[in-house]
Amino acid sequence: MPNKKETTNEVALFGAQSGDVVSVADYGDAAGMGNENVQSADMAIPQIKIVESNSAAISDGLEGAKPGTLQNSITNEFFQHLLVIPLYYENQYTVWKKRELGGGIAGTFDSLQAASEHIDTLQGGASAYDAVETAKHALLILDDQGNVLHPAVMHFSGTRLTASRQWNSAIQTKHPDNAPRFAGVWKLFPEKRSNSKGTWYVPGFEFMGLTPRTQYDAAMAMYTSIKGAAAA
């Protein structure tokens, strides 16, 4: 194994660990080759999660994780806030494996009855899984300069359902009449709540302004993709 002063072949070739500027090919006619069969359904969409004191990100010791930050579930990056364009909203019943058993989503359904019936088919049944009313917000993530990054989803359940309803109402209020959901850019951030039982965080939001044309076109394309996948 190389010591810290040595340079591995991987670093020398790609600069992945060194930060060096590496010359890359002009892809030209080869752009996209090899990815012809990769559809949106074949890729994981990042979830945006609010980190709590009992979150897995904390117990796993992930760098940058602390209560009251936003986590990208794919990259495990953590943020104080994110700029987002809301794309699509659904109210669902999500089947969650109990956190003490490892957690994770085991299915999403349009009704509590359908979710409960699915739980009955899973090993452990109701002792291992819960059906939770969940507001699902599909989002387009921007960087702080407004550049489009990637789509993501955020699930609101429990005490966070109130924040979901408030955000839906704010979107209707702040956007022009009959404007699409993706007509506005919002800042998303955790807000601290506490009572005699402890401290937790809920999603906070702030309207930043109407979506510029370039970002609007990207949001329209992503919304069309989401609707197409849902109809398939």
Secondary structure, 3 states (H helix, E strand, C coil): CCCCCCCCHHHHHHCCCCCCCCCCCCCHHHCCCCCCCCCHHHCCCCEEEECCCCCHHHHCCCCCCCCCCEEECCCCCEECCEEEEEEEEEEEEEEEECHHHCCCEEEEECCHHHHHHHHCCCCCHHHCEEEEEEEEEEEEEECCCCCEEEEEEEEEEHHHHHHHHHHHHHHHHHCCCCCCHHHEEEEEEEEEEEECCEEEEEEEEEEEEECCHHHHHHHHHHHHHHHHHHHC
